[in-house]
C-alpha cells in the first residue's frame, strides 16, 4: 500500500503524518517495524533490504520516505517495481514538504497511491475555522473581533498561528480572548512593515514614511487598519520607553508587559530615538486624527498624510 502526503502547508501535513504514526504505534506495540528514510539521497537497494527484512514480530511495516522528489535514481527504480509495492501489505508513506513540481516522475507514484492528501494554505473562513477549532481544543473561547485580528496579524502560517494561540491561551487561562489581548500579545506580520514607517519617522525622513504608507494603500490595506497599527506600535514604544527608565533589560520589560520578547527588543531599540514627551505628543496626534476620520472631518488617506507630515 502507498500513502502520499504533500503540500506547502507543512503544519497540517506534519500533524497528519504524526497521527498516522501514532495510530500505527497503537496497533503495533513493538514499534520495531516503523522505519524512516530521508529520500533525498536514499539508495534504492538499502530501501529494498529494509522492505525484505523479516521481523521477529508478525507486524505490518510502516516505511516513511521524506522528500524524494529530487532523487531521480531512486524514483526510477521504485517505478520499475511499482506494482509490487502497490500490492504489498506493508505501508510505504511518501511525505513531501511542498508542491510536487509538474512533470516530476513522483506524480506517477502519486496517481497509484491508495491514499493521498494535499495540504494547501488555508485562507478566509477556513483559516478562521481552523483557529477557532484549535482554541476549542484548549477549552478557550474567542470573540469574533479578536479572531479577525488574530488571523489578520498572524496570517496563514499555521506554525506561527498555533504559537500565537498557545500564548493567548496561557495568558487568558480559560477566559475569553478579546481583541485587546491579541493586540497586546500577537506580533503582526504587517507590523514589520509598519515598523519601517515608524523608523523613518524617528530618523525624520518623512518622505520615506509617506512612501511606505502609500505602498500599503496601493496594496489595498485599509487606512483605518494602518492607523490602528501605527497607534498600536506607538503605544508599545511609549510603554517600553517608560519602563526602560526603571529596567535596563528588554527581557525584564517583556516579562512585566507579557509581550513577545521579539517585539520588546524592536521597541526598545526604536524607543531610544524618541523622548517620552515626543511619544506622548505623537500618540495624542494619532488619537486626534482617528477622531477626525470617524467624525467625517477628514478623508482617511488625507488624514494619514497629515499625520506623517505633522509628526
Secondary structure, DSSP 4 states (H G I P E B T S, - for coil): -EEEEEES-HHHHHHHHHHHHHHHHHHSTT-TTEEEEETTS--HHHHHHHHHPPPSS----EEEEE--TT-HHHHHHHHHTHHHHHT-SSEEEEEEEBPPPTT-THHHHHHT-SEEEE-PPP-HHHHHHHHHHHHHHTT--B-HHHHHHHHHHHTT-HHHHHHHHHHHHHHHTTSPB-HHHHHHHPPPTTHHHHHHHHHHHHTT-HHHHHHHHHHHHHTT--HHHHHHHHHHHHHHHHHHHHHHTT---HHHHHHHHT--HHHHHHHHHHHTTS-HHHHHHHHHHHHHHHHHHHTTSS-HHHHHHHHHHH-
